[in-house]
Amino acid sequence: MFLKLGPRKQEFPLAALIPNMLTTLALCCGLASLHFSLRGEWEKAMGAIVLSGVFDALDGRAARLLHVTSGFGAVLDSLSDFLAFGVAPAMLLHRWLQDSLTGRTGGFILAAVMTYALCAALRLARFTADVPAKPVPKGTERPADRATGYEKPAPYFVGMPTPAAAGCVMIPIMVARSDTLGYALPVWGVVVLAFVISFLMISRVPTYSLKALRIRRRWVAPMMVLLGLGVVGMMKDPWLTLSALAGVYLLSVPLTLVRGRKARRVASVDRSEPLPERSS
């Protein structure tokens, strides 16, 4: 099946639209999250952001499988990332802390959520602008490649990707909505967390890239056990499980900072070592 576009009736396989369709679904999930946040339906708002992250991960893999890339797809992916992982989490956090929006506390909350959304936009804009100087090898592109500067899988990202940042900034809400804990973090703690994550997005601090992560053979069985425990956790208390995963990722940043410095020292001697990867 083919689509015909424009006066020249240019034809291309409908399958070529699959990556952009997935990106559009991610964008729709971000819009749905805004809707649920305004209605005070916190679980649905967080679920929409999580689902948006799933679609965001799938569009890249679909593009690589189909060998499809376009400037339109790159821009659409960046806009989707900004809405779903920048604006939607900021709105969710702002609405969730609505009762604390009084006096000095309210000013800091507003500053925190605005800084978070702004840093997400700056991160995406920076990597979109950097693309012309770093071409992606033919056959390895995905729609987000033009917006992220991907060259090849590398052990680390430069800064914290926006999907990971969205997950980390939602930790206080996920913990509060957990059936097991139900603990509300202090407002000042939430504000500080938002500022820290905002800084990590626009920084050059290395963070783990799961795509290039390698494990030793002896760790395969324990990883399968952990996966099973994760499935059980998702069934029993999904918000506590997701907050634990996001917390582990956030706590791994100091480790990657140390290991990233060691990798750069080694790379200065052996230039064949992969450089940190950029991600939205």
Secondary structure, 3 states (H helix, E strand, C coil): CEEEECCCCEEEEHHHHHHHHHHHHHHHHHHHHHHHHHCCCHHHHHHHHHHHHHHHHHHHHHHHHHCCCCHHHHHHHHHHHHHHHHHHHHHHHHHHCHHHCCHHHHHHHHHHHHHHHHHHHHHHHHHHHHHHHCCCCCCCCCCCHHHHCCCCCCCEEECCCHHHHHHHHCHHHHHHCCCCCCCCCCHHHHHHHHHHHHHHHHCCCEEECHHHCCCCHHHHHHHHHHHHHHHHHHHHCHHHHHHHHHHHHHHCHHHHHHHHHHHHHHHHHCCCCCCCECCC
